[in-house]
Amino acid sequence: MYRNREGTKAVLVSQFESVEAQEAIMGSAELRSHIEKLREMVDSSSPDIYEEAYTYGEFK
């Protein structure tokens, strides 16, 4: 998770082995419970599936 310096915006990046793996997690009771805990801190969200378009250097 990354947040801006002002603490007003955040981005959560997750990696999955496949679209099917992501769908399994997104449908899990454990994730739904976690999302409910975060809901009061989030004004909006827009989950989507992205594919790697470009990589430069090492990501640590």
VOFI-126799 format. One record per residue: chain; residue number from 1; x, y, z of N, C-alpha, C, O, CB in turn; residue in three letters. Coordinates in steps of 0.2 Angstrom, whole numbers, plus 2048, in hexadecimal, padded with zeros to 3 digits. Glycine has a CB too. Layout:
<pt mol="A" seq="NUM" n_c1="X" n_c2="Y" n_c3="Z" ca_c1="X" ca_c2="Y" ca_c3="Z" c_c1="X" c_c2="Y" c_c3="Z" o_c1="X" o_c2="Y" o_c3="Z" cb_c1="X" cb_c2="Y" cb_c3="Z" type="ALA"/>
...
//
This chain:
<pt mol="A" seq="1" n_c1="804" n_c2="7FA" n_c3="800" ca_c1="800" ca_c2="800" ca_c3="800" c_c1="804" c_c2="806" c_c3="800" o_c1="80A" o_c2="806" o_c3="804" cb_c1="7FB" cb_c2="800" cb_c3="806" type="MET"/>
<pt mol="A" seq="2" n_c1="803" n_c2="80B" n_c3="7FC" ca_c1="806" ca_c2="811" ca_c3="7FC" c_c1="801" c_c2="817" c_c3="7FD" o_c1="7FB" o_c2="816" o_c3="7FC" cb_c1="809" cb_c2="812" cb_c3="7F5" type="TYR"/>
<pt mol="A" seq="3" n_c1="804" n_c2="81C" n_c3="800" ca_c1="7FF" ca_c2="822" ca_c3="802" c_c1="803" c_c2="828" c_c3="800" o_c1="809" o_c2="828" o_c3="800" cb_c1="7FD" cb_c2="822" cb_c3="809" type="ARG"/>
<pt mol="A" seq="4" n_c1="7FF" n_c2="82D" n_c3="7FE" ca_c1="803" ca_c2="834" ca_c3="7FC" c_c1="805" c_c2="837" c_c3="802" o_c1="803" o_c2="835" o_c3="808" cb_c1="7FE" cb_c2="838" cb_c3="7F8" type="ASN"/>
<pt mol="A" seq="5" n_c1="809" n_c2="83C" n_c3="802" ca_c1="80C" ca_c2="83F" ca_c3="807" c_c1="808" c_c2="843" c_c3="80C" o_c1="809" o_c2="843" o_c3="812" cb_c1="812" cb_c2="844" cb_c3="805" type="ARG"/>
<pt mol="A" seq="6" n_c1="802" n_c2="845" n_c3="809" ca_c1="7FD" ca_c2="848" ca_c3="80D" c_c1="7F9" c_c2="844" c_c3="811" o_c1="7F5" o_c2="846" o_c3="816" cb_c1="7F9" cb_c2="84D" cb_c3="809" type="GLU"/>
<pt mol="A" seq="7" n_c1="7F9" n_c2="83D" n_c3="80F" ca_c1="7F5" ca_c2="838" ca_c3="813" c_c1="7EE" c_c2="838" c_c3="811" o_c1="7EA" o_c2="836" o_c3="815" cb_c1="7F6" cb_c2="839" cb_c3="81A" type="GLY"/>
<pt mol="A" seq="8" n_c1="7EC" n_c2="83B" n_c3="80B" ca_c1="7E5" ca_c2="83B" ca_c3="809" c_c1="7E4" c_c2="836" c_c3="804" o_c1="7DE" o_c2="835" o_c3="802" cb_c1="7E4" cb_c2="842" cb_c3="806" type="THR"/>
<pt mol="A" seq="9" n_c1="7E9" n_c2="833" n_c3="801" ca_c1="7E7" ca_c2="82E" ca_c3="7FB" c_c1="7EC" c_c2="828" c_c3="7FC" o_c1="7F1" o_c2="829" o_c3="7FF" cb_c1="7E8" cb_c2="831" cb_c3="7F4" type="LYS"/>
<pt mol="A" seq="10" n_c1="7E9" n_c2="822" n_c3="7FA" ca_c1="7ED" ca_c2="81C" ca_c3="7FB" c_c1="7EC" c_c2="818" c_c3="7F5" o_c1="7E7" o_c2="818" o_c3="7F2" cb_c1="7EC" cb_c2="818" cb_c3="802" type="ALA"/>
<pt mol="A" seq="11" n_c1="7F1" n_c2="814" n_c3="7F3" ca_c1="7F1" ca_c2="80F" ca_c3="7EE" c_c1="7F3" c_c2="808" c_c3="7F1" o_c1="7F8" o_c2="807" o_c3="7F4" cb_c1="7F5" cb_c2="811" cb_c3="7E8" type="VAL"/>
<pt mol="A" seq="12" n_c1="7EF" n_c2="803" n_c3="7F0" ca_c1="7F1" ca_c2="7FC" ca_c3="7F2" c_c1="7F2" c_c2="7F8" c_c3="7EC" o_c1="7EE" o_c2="7F8" o_c3="7E7" cb_c1="7EB" cb_c2="7F9" cb_c3="7F6" type="LEU"/>
<pt mol="A" seq="13" n_c1="7F8" n_c2="7F5" n_c3="7EB" ca_c1="7FA" ca_c2="7F1" ca_c3="7E5" c_c1="7FB" c_c2="7EA" c_c3="7E8" o_c1="7FE" o_c2="7E9" o_c3="7EC" cb_c1="800" cb_c2="7F4" cb_c3="7E2" type="VAL"/>
<pt mol="A" seq="14" n_c1="7F7" n_c2="7E5" n_c3="7E4" ca_c1="7F8" ca_c2="7DE" ca_c3="7E6" c_c1="7FA" c_c2="7DB" c_c3="7E0" o_c1="7F7" o_c2="7DC" o_c3="7DA" cb_c1="7F1" cb_c2="7DC" cb_c3="7E9" type="SER"/>
<pt mol="A" seq="15" n_c1="7FE" n_c2="7D5" n_c3="7E1" ca_c1="7FF" ca_c2="7D1" ca_c3="7DB" c_c1="7FC" c_c2="7CA" c_c3="7DC" o_c1="7FC" o_c2="7C8" o_c3="7E2" cb_c1="807" cb_c2="7D1" cb_c3="7DA" type="GLN"/>
<pt mol="A" seq="16" n_c1="7FA" n_c2="7C7" n_c3="7D7" ca_c1="7F7" ca_c2="7C1" ca_c3="7D7" c_c1="7FA" c_c2="7BC" c_c3="7D1" o_c1="7FC" o_c2="7BF" o_c3="7CC" cb_c1="7EF" cb_c2="7C1" cb_c3="7D6" type="PHE"/>
<pt mol="A" seq="17" n_c1="7FA" n_c2="7B6" n_c3="7D2" ca_c1="7FC" ca_c2="7B1" ca_c3="7CD" c_c1="7F8" c_c2="7B1" c_c3="7C7" o_c1="7FB" o_c2="7B0" o_c3="7C2" cb_c1="7FD" cb_c2="7AA" cb_c3="7D0" type="GLU"/>
<pt mol="A" seq="18" n_c1="7F2" n_c2="7B3" n_c3="7C8" ca_c1="7ED" ca_c2="7B2" ca_c3="7C2" c_c1="7E7" c_c2="7B6" c_c3="7C3" o_c1="7E6" o_c2="7B8" o_c3="7C9" cb_c1="7EC" cb_c2="7AB" cb_c3="7C0" type="SER"/>
<pt mol="A" seq="19" n_c1="7E3" n_c2="7B7" n_c3="7BE" ca_c1="7DD" ca_c2="7BB" ca_c3="7BF" c_c1="7D8" c_c2="7B6" c_c3="7C4" o_c1="7D5" o_c2="7B9" o_c3="7C8" cb_c1="7D9" cb_c2="7BC" cb_c3="7B8" type="VAL"/>
<pt mol="A" seq="20" n_c1="7D9" n_c2="7B0" n_c3="7C3" ca_c1="7D5" ca_c2="7AB" ca_c3="7C7" c_c1="7D7" c_c2="7AC" c_c3="7CE" o_c1="7D2" o_c2="7AB" o_c3="7D3" cb_c1="7D6" cb_c2="7A4" cb_c3="7C4" type="GLU"/>
<pt mol="A" seq="21" n_c1="7DD" n_c2="7AC" n_c3="7CF" ca_c1="7DF" ca_c2="7AD" ca_c3="7D6" c_c1="7DD" c_c2="7B3" c_c3="7D9" o_c1="7DB" o_c2="7B4" o_c3="7DF" cb_c1="7E7" cb_c2="7AD" cb_c3="7D7" type="ALA"/>
<pt mol="A" seq="22" n_c1="7DD" n_c2="7B9" n_c3="7D6" ca_c1="7DA" ca_c2="7BF" ca_c3="7D8" c_c1="7D3" c_c2="7BE" c_c3="7D9" o_c1="7D0" o_c2="7C1" o_c3="7DF" cb_c1="7DB" cb_c2="7C5" cb_c3="7D3" type="GLN"/>
<pt mol="A" seq="23" n_c1="7CF" n_c2="7BB" n_c3="7D5" ca_c1="7C8" ca_c2="7BB" ca_c3="7D6" c_c1="7C6" c_c2="7B6" c_c3="7DC" o_c1="7C1" o_c2="7B8" o_c3="7E0" cb_c1="7C5" cb_c2="7B7" cb_c3="7D0" type="GLU"/>
<pt mol="A" seq="24" n_c1="7CA" n_c2="7B1" n_c3="7DD" ca_c1="7C9" ca_c2="7AD" ca_c3="7E3" c_c1="7CA" c_c2="7B1" c_c3="7EA" o_c1="7C6" o_c2="7B1" o_c3="7EE" cb_c1="7CE" cb_c2="7A7" cb_c3="7E4" type="ALA"/>
<pt mol="A" seq="25" n_c1="7CF" n_c2="7B6" n_c3="7EA" ca_c1="7D1" ca_c2="7BA" ca_c3="7F0" c_c1="7CB" c_c2="7BF" c_c3="7F0" o_c1="7C9" o_c2="7C0" o_c3="7F6" cb_c1="7D8" cb_c2="7BD" cb_c3="7EF" type="ILE"/>
<pt mol="A" seq="26" n_c1="7C9" n_c2="7C2" n_c3="7EB" ca_c1="7C4" ca_c2="7C7" ca_c3="7EB" c_c1="7BD" c_c2="7C5" c_c3="7EE" o_c1="7B9" o_c2="7C9" o_c3="7F0" cb_c1="7C3" cb_c2="7CA" cb_c3="7E4" type="MET"/>
<pt mol="A" seq="27" n_c1="7BC" n_c2="7BE" n_c3="7ED" ca_c1="7B6" ca_c2="7BB" ca_c3="7EF" c_c1="7B6" c_c2="7B8" c_c3="7F6" o_c1="7B1" o_c2="7B5" o_c3="7F8" cb_c1="7B4" cb_c2="7B6" cb_c3="7EA" type="GLY"/>
<pt mol="A" seq="28" n_c1="7BC" n_c2="7B9" n_c3="7F9" ca_c1="7BD" ca_c2="7B5" ca_c3="800" c_c1="7BA" c_c2="7B9" c_c3="805" o_c1="7B9" o_c2="7C0" o_c3="805" cb_c1="7C4" cb_c2="7B4" cb_c3="801" type="SER"/>
<pt mol="A" seq="29" n_c1="7B7" n_c2="7B6" n_c3="80A" ca_c1="7B4" ca_c2="7B9" ca_c3="810" c_c1="7B9" c_c2="7BD" c_c3="814" o_c1="7B8" o_c2="7C2" o_c3="817" cb_c1="7B1" cb_c2="7B3" cb_c3="815" type="ALA"/>
<pt mol="A" seq="30" n_c1="7C0" n_c2="7BA" n_c3="814" ca_c1="7C5" ca_c2="7BE" ca_c3="818" c_c1="7C6" c_c2="7C5" c_c3="815" o_c1="7C7" o_c2="7CA" o_c3="819" cb_c1="7CC" cb_c2="7BA" cb_c3="817" type="GLU"/>
<pt mol="A" seq="31" n_c1="7C6" n_c2="7C5" n_c3="80E" ca_c1="7C7" ca_c2="7CC" ca_c3="80B" c_c1="7C1" c_c2="7D0" c_c3="80C" o_c1="7C2" o_c2="7D6" o_c3="80E" cb_c1="7C9" cb_c2="7CB" cb_c3="803" type="LEU"/>
<pt mol="A" seq="32" n_c1="7BB" n_c2="7CE" n_c3="80C" ca_c1="7B5" ca_c2="7D2" ca_c3="80D" c_c1="7B5" c_c2="7D5" c_c3="814" o_c1="7B4" o_c2="7DA" o_c3="815" cb_c1="7AF" cb_c2="7CE" cb_c3="80C" type="ARG"/>
<pt mol="A" seq="33" n_c1="7B8" n_c2="7D1" n_c3="819" ca_c1="7B8" ca_c2="7D3" ca_c3="820" c_c1="7BD" c_c2="7D9" c_c3="820" o_c1="7BC" o_c2="7DE" o_c3="824" cb_c1="7BA" cb_c2="7CD" cb_c3="824" type="SER"/>
<pt mol="A" seq="34" n_c1="7C3" n_c2="7D8" n_c3="81D" ca_c1="7C8" ca_c2="7DD" ca_c3="81D" c_c1="7C6" c_c2="7E3" c_c3="81A" o_c1="7C7" o_c2="7E9" o_c3="81D" cb_c1="7CE" cb_c2="7DA" cb_c3="819" type="HIS"/>
<pt mol="A" seq="35" n_c1="7C2" n_c2="7E3" n_c3="814" ca_c1="7C0" ca_c2="7E9" ca_c3="811" c_c1="7BB" c_c2="7EC" c_c3="815" o_c1="7BB" o_c2="7F3" o_c3="815" cb_c1="7BC" cb_c2="7E7" cb_c3="80A" type="ILE"/>
<pt mol="A" seq="36" n_c1="7B7" n_c2="7E9" n_c3="819" ca_c1="7B2" ca_c2="7EC" ca_c3="81D" c_c1="7B5" c_c2="7F0" c_c3="823" o_c1="7B3" o_c2="7F6" o_c3="825" cb_c1="7AD" cb_c2="7E7" cb_c3="821" type="GLU"/>
<pt mol="A" seq="37" n_c1="7BB" n_c2="7EE" n_c3="825" ca_c1="7BF" ca_c2="7F2" ca_c3="82A" c_c1="7C2" c_c2="7F8" c_c3="827" o_c1="7C2" o_c2="7FD" o_c3="82B" cb_c1="7C4" cb_c2="7ED" cb_c3="82D" type="LYS"/>
<pt mol="A" seq="38" n_c1="7C3" n_c2="7F8" n_c3="821" ca_c1="7C7" ca_c2="7FE" ca_c3="81D" c_c1="7C1" c_c2="803" c_c3="81B" o_c1="7C3" o_c2="808" o_c3="819" cb_c1="7CB" cb_c2="7FB" cb_c3="818" type="LEU"/>
<pt mol="A" seq="39" n_c1="7BB" n_c2="800" n_c3="81A" ca_c1="7B6" ca_c2="804" ca_c3="816" c_c1="7B5" c_c2="80B" c_c3="819" o_c1="7B4" o_c2="810" o_c3="815" cb_c1="7AF" cb_c2="801" cb_c3="817" type="ARG"/>
<pt mol="A" seq="40" n_c1="7B6" n_c2="80C" n_c3="820" ca_c1="7B5" ca_c2="813" ca_c3="823" c_c1="7BB" c_c2="818" c_c3="821" o_c1="7BA" o_c2="81E" o_c3="822" cb_c1="7B4" cb_c2="812" cb_c3="82A" type="GLU"/>
<pt mol="A" seq="41" n_c1="7C0" n_c2="815" n_c3="81F" ca_c1="7C6" ca_c2="819" ca_c3="81D" c_c1="7C6" c_c2="81B" c_c3="815" o_c1="7CB" o_c2="81F" o_c3="813" cb_c1="7CC" cb_c2="816" cb_c3="81F" type="MET"/>
<pt mol="A" seq="42" n_c1="7C2" n_c2="817" n_c3="812" ca_c1="7C3" ca_c2="818" ca_c3="80A" c_c1="7BD" c_c2="81C" c_c3="807" o_c1="7B7" o_c2="81A" o_c3="809" cb_c1="7C3" cb_c2="811" cb_c3="807" type="VAL"/>
<pt mol="A" seq="43" n_c1="7BE" n_c2="821" n_c3="804" ca_c1="7B8" ca_c2="825" ca_c3="800" c_c1="7B6" c_c2="821" c_c3="7FA" o_c1="7B0" o_c2="821" o_c3="7F8" cb_c1="7BB" cb_c2="82C" cb_c3="7FF" type="ASP"/>
<pt mol="A" seq="44" n_c1="7BB" n_c2="81E" n_c3="7F6" ca_c1="7BA" ca_c2="81B" ca_c3="7F0" c_c1="7BF" c_c2="816" c_c3="7EE" o_c1="7C5" o_c2="817" o_c3="7F1" cb_c1="7B9" cb_c2="820" cb_c3="7EA" type="SER"/>
<pt mol="A" seq="45" n_c1="7BE" n_c2="811" n_c3="7EA" ca_c1="7C3" ca_c2="80D" ca_c3="7E8" c_c1="7C1" c_c2="80A" c_c3="7E1" o_c1="7BB" o_c2="80B" o_c3="7DF" cb_c1="7C3" cb_c2="806" cb_c3="7ED" type="SER"/>
<pt mol="A" seq="46" n_c1="7C6" n_c2="808" n_c3="7DD" ca_c1="7C5" ca_c2="806" ca_c3="7D6" c_c1="7C9" c_c2="800" c_c3="7D4" o_c1="7CE" o_c2="801" o_c3="7D1" cb_c1="7C5" cb_c2="80C" cb_c3="7D1" type="SER"/>
<pt mol="A" seq="47" n_c1="7C8" n_c2="7FA" n_c3="7D7" ca_c1="7CC" ca_c2="7F4" ca_c3="7D6" c_c1="7CC" c_c2="7F2" c_c3="7CF" o_c1="7C6" o_c2="7F3" o_c3="7CB" cb_c1="7CA" cb_c2="7EF" cb_c3="7DA" type="PRO"/>
<pt mol="A" seq="48" n_c1="7D1" n_c2="7F0" n_c3="7CC" ca_c1="7D1" ca_c2="7EE" ca_c3="7C5" c_c1="7D7" c_c2="7E9" c_c3="7C4" o_c1="7DB" o_c2="7E8" o_c3="7C9" cb_c1="7D2" cb_c2="7F4" cb_c3="7C0" type="ASP"/>
<pt mol="A" seq="49" n_c1="7D8" n_c2="7E6" n_c3="7BE" ca_c1="7DD" ca_c2="7E2" ca_c3="7BD" c_c1="7E2" c_c2="7E5" c_c3="7B8" o_c1="7E0" o_c2="7E8" o_c3="7B3" cb_c1="7DB" cb_c2="7DB" cb_c3="7BA" type="ILE"/>
<pt mol="A" seq="50" n_c1="7E8" n_c2="7E5" n_c3="7BA" ca_c1="7ED" ca_c2="7E9" ca_c3="7B5" c_c1="7F2" c_c2="7E3" c_c3="7B3" o_c1="7F4" o_c2="7DF" o_c3="7B7" cb_c1="7F0" cb_c2="7EF" cb_c3="7B9" type="TYR"/>
<pt mol="A" seq="51" n_c1="7F5" n_c2="7E4" n_c3="7AE" ca_c1="7FB" ca_c2="7E0" ca_c3="7AB" c_c1="801" c_c2="7E4" c_c3="7AB" o_c1="801" o_c2="7EA" o_c3="7A9" cb_c1="7F9" cb_c2="7DD" cb_c3="7A4" type="GLU"/>
<pt mol="A" seq="52" n_c1="807" n_c2="7E1" n_c3="7AC" ca_c1="80D" ca_c2="7E5" ca_c3="7AC" c_c1="80E" c_c2="7E7" c_c3="7A5" o_c1="80E" o_c2="7E3" o_c3="7A0" cb_c1="813" cb_c2="7E0" cb_c3="7AE" type="GLU"/>
<pt mol="A" seq="53" n_c1="80F" n_c2="7EE" n_c3="7A4" ca_c1="811" ca_c2="7F1" ca_c3="79E" c_c1="818" c_c2="7F2" c_c3="79D" o_c1="81A" o_c2="7F2" o_c3="797" cb_c1="80C" cb_c2="7F7" cb_c3="79D" type="ALA"/>
<pt mol="A" seq="54" n_c1="81C" n_c2="7F4" n_c3="7A2" ca_c1="822" ca_c2="7F6" ca_c3="7A2" c_c1="826" c_c2="7F5" c_c3="7A8" o_c1="823" o_c2="7F6" o_c3="7AE" cb_c1="823" cb_c2="7FD" cb_c3="79F" type="TYR"/>
<pt mol="A" seq="55" n_c1="82C" n_c2="7F3" n_c3="7A8" ca_c1="830" ca_c2="7F2" ca_c3="7AF" c_c1="837" c_c2="7F5" c_c3="7AD" o_c1="83A" o_c2="7F4" o_c3="7A8" cb_c1="830" cb_c2="7EA" cb_c3="7B1" type="THR"/>
<pt mol="A" seq="56" n_c1="839" n_c2="7F8" n_c3="7B2" ca_c1="840" ca_c2="7FB" ca_c3="7B2" c_c1="843" c_c2="7FA" c_c3="7B9" o_c1="840" o_c2="7FC" o_c3="7BE" cb_c1="840" cb_c2="803" cb_c3="7B0" type="TYR"/>
<pt mol="A" seq="57" n_c1="849" n_c2="7F7" n_c3="7B9" ca_c1="84D" ca_c2="7F6" ca_c3="7BF" c_c1="849" c_c2="7F1" c_c3="7C4" o_c1="845" o_c2="7ED" o_c3="7C1" cb_c1="84D" cb_c2="7FD" cb_c3="7C3" type="GLY"/>
<pt mol="A" seq="58" n_c1="84C" n_c2="7F1" n_c3="7CA" ca_c1="849" ca_c2="7EC" ca_c3="7CF" c_c1="844" c_c2="7EF" c_c3="7D3" o_c1="845" o_c2="7F5" o_c3="7D5" cb_c1="84F" cb_c2="7E9" cb_c3="7D3" type="GLU"/>
<pt mol="A" seq="59" n_c1="83F" n_c2="7EB" n_c3="7D5" ca_c1="83A" ca_c2="7ED" ca_c3="7D9" c_c1="83B" c_c2="7EA" c_c3="7E0" o_c1="83B" o_c2="7E4" o_c3="7E0" cb_c1="832" cb_c2="7EC" cb_c3="7D7" type="PHE"/>
<pt mol="A" seq="60" n_c1="83D" n_c2="7ED" n_c3="7E5" ca_c1="83E" ca_c2="7EA" ca_c3="7EC" c_c1="839" c_c2="7EC" c_c3="7F1" o_c1="83A" o_c2="7EA" o_c3="7F6" cb_c1="845" cb_c2="7ED" cb_c3="7EE" type="LYS"/>
//
